[in-house]
Amino acid sequence: MPKILQPKEMRKCLGCFSCMSVCSVINHNNHSLIKSAIKVRTTGGMSSSFVAIVCLGCNEPACMEVCPSHALEKRSGGGVILKEEKCIGCRKCEKACVVHAVNFDEETRKPIICHHCGVCSRFCPHDCLLMVEARGTLDNA
């Protein structure tokens, strides 16, 4: 069964950004955190807790529905797969994501979209991120 990424134990997150770093390196061959499909940020300063902004793996993805070039295709288990050769860089997918999980790469002029590979969860030293079996309907969030 396909799996999707979920932030489960964010109260244990120390903000080390290992998840973001490994996502950038493995998926984009780049060491910049801005190339990561996952974003970790504080909820209100360095003394507060952290949140992870990740793709929800929607079964009816709004990002895909607004794409005029059909560059986003449904992924088995939820979410989307980017067909870069079809992408025109219009950024409509970025604006359509209700949780702001679609990031945009200014260099390539393409979106950075999580494809639920799980590399971030494998490298999280505190098991804050988990890969779980995709089940049920996540209608646009």
C-alpha positions as CSV (number, residue, x, y, z in Angstrom):
1,M,0.0,0.0,0.0
2,P,1.3,3.5,-0.8
3,K,2.5,5.7,2.1
4,I,2.3,9.4,2.8
5,L,4.3,11.7,5.0
6,Q,2.8,13.0,8.2
7,P,4.3,15.2,11.0
8,K,3.4,13.2,14.1
9,E,5.7,14.1,17.0
10,M,6.5,17.7,16.3
11,R,6.7,18.4,20.1
12,K,10.0,16.6,20.0
13,C,11.3,18.7,17.1
14,L,14.4,20.8,18.0
15,G,14.6,22.6,14.7
16,C,17.7,20.9,13.4
17,F,16.4,21.0,9.8
18,S,17.9,17.6,9.0
19,C,14.7,16.7,7.2
20,M,14.9,19.8,5.0
21,S,18.6,19.3,4.3
22,V,18.3,15.7,3.3
23,C,15.2,16.4,1.1
24,S,17.2,19.1,-0.8
25,V,20.3,16.9,-1.2
26,I,18.5,13.7,-2.2
27,N,15.7,15.1,-4.4
28,H,17.4,18.2,-5.8
29,N,21.1,17.5,-5.5
30,N,21.4,20.8,-3.7
31,H,22.4,21.8,-0.1
32,S,20.1,24.8,0.2
33,L,17.1,24.5,2.5
34,I,15.0,26.4,0.1
35,K,15.1,23.5,-2.3
36,S,13.3,21.3,0.3
37,A,9.7,20.1,-0.2
38,I,9.2,20.1,3.6
39,K,9.4,23.3,5.6
40,V,10.0,23.5,9.4
41,R,9.4,26.7,11.2
42,T,8.6,28.0,14.7
43,T,5.1,28.8,15.8
44,G,6.3,32.1,17.2
45,G,10.0,32.5,17.9
46,M,12.9,30.4,19.0
47,S,11.4,29.7,22.4
48,S,8.2,28.2,20.9
49,S,7.5,24.8,19.3
50,F,8.1,23.8,15.7
51,V,5.7,22.9,12.9
52,A,6.3,21.0,9.7
53,I,4.5,22.2,6.6
54,V,4.1,19.1,4.4
55,C,1.9,18.0,1.5
56,L,-1.2,16.4,2.9
57,G,-1.5,13.9,0.1
58,C,-4.9,15.0,-1.0
59,N,-7.0,12.6,-3.1
60,E,-8.5,15.5,-5.0
61,P,-5.5,17.9,-5.1
62,A,-6.3,21.5,-5.7
63,C,-2.8,22.1,-7.0
64,M,-3.4,19.6,-9.8
65,E,-6.8,20.9,-10.7
66,V,-5.5,24.5,-11.4
67,C,-2.5,23.4,-13.4
68,P,-3.2,24.6,-17.0
69,S,-0.5,22.5,-18.5
70,H,-1.4,19.2,-16.8
71,A,2.1,19.0,-15.3
72,L,0.8,17.6,-12.0
73,E,-0.6,14.0,-12.1
74,K,-2.3,12.1,-9.2
75,R,0.1,10.0,-7.2
76,S,-1.1,6.6,-6.0
77,G,-2.1,7.0,-2.3
78,G,-2.6,10.7,-2.6
79,G,-0.8,13.8,-3.6
80,V,0.8,14.5,-7.0
81,I,3.8,13.8,-9.2
82,L,5.3,16.7,-11.1
83,K,6.0,16.2,-14.8
84,E,8.7,18.9,-15.1
85,E,8.7,18.9,-18.9
86,K,5.1,20.0,-19.0
87,C,5.4,22.7,-16.3
88,I,5.2,26.3,-17.5
89,G,6.1,27.9,-14.2
90,C,2.8,29.7,-13.7
91,R,2.8,29.2,-9.9
92,K,-1.0,28.4,-9.8
93,C,-0.3,25.2,-7.9
94,E,1.6,27.1,-5.3
95,K,-1.4,29.5,-4.7
96,A,-3.9,26.6,-4.8
97,C,-2.4,24.6,-2.0
98,V,-4.5,25.2,1.2
99,V,-1.6,24.4,3.5
100,H,1.1,26.2,1.5
101,A,3.1,23.0,1.0
102,V,3.9,23.8,-2.6
103,N,7.2,25.7,-2.8
104,F,8.6,27.4,-5.8
105,D,12.2,27.1,-7.1
106,E,13.2,30.5,-8.5
107,E,16.2,29.0,-10.3
108,T,14.4,26.3,-12.3
109,R,11.1,28.2,-12.4
110,K,9.3,25.0,-11.3
111,P,7.4,24.0,-8.1
112,I,9.0,21.9,-5.4
113,I,6.4,19.3,-4.5
114,C,6.7,16.5,-2.0
115,H,6.4,13.1,-3.6
116,H,6.3,11.3,-0.3
117,C,9.6,9.5,-0.7
118,G,10.1,9.4,3.1
119,V,13.8,10.4,3.1
120,C,13.0,13.2,5.5
121,S,11.4,10.9,8.0
122,R,14.3,8.4,7.9
123,F,16.8,11.2,8.7
124,C,14.8,12.9,11.5
125,P,16.9,12.2,14.7
126,H,13.8,12.4,16.9
127,D,11.2,10.6,14.8
128,C,9.0,13.7,14.4
129,L,8.0,12.7,10.9
130,L,6.4,9.4,9.9
131,M,5.5,7.6,6.8
132,V,2.0,6.1,7.2
133,E,-0.2,4.0,5.0
134,A,-2.4,6.1,2.8
135,R,-6.0,5.4,3.5
136,G,-9.4,7.1,3.2
137,T,-10.1,10.3,1.4
138,L,-8.3,13.5,2.2
139,D,-10.5,15.7,0.1
140,N,-8.3,18.8,-0.4
141,A,-7.0,18.8,3.1
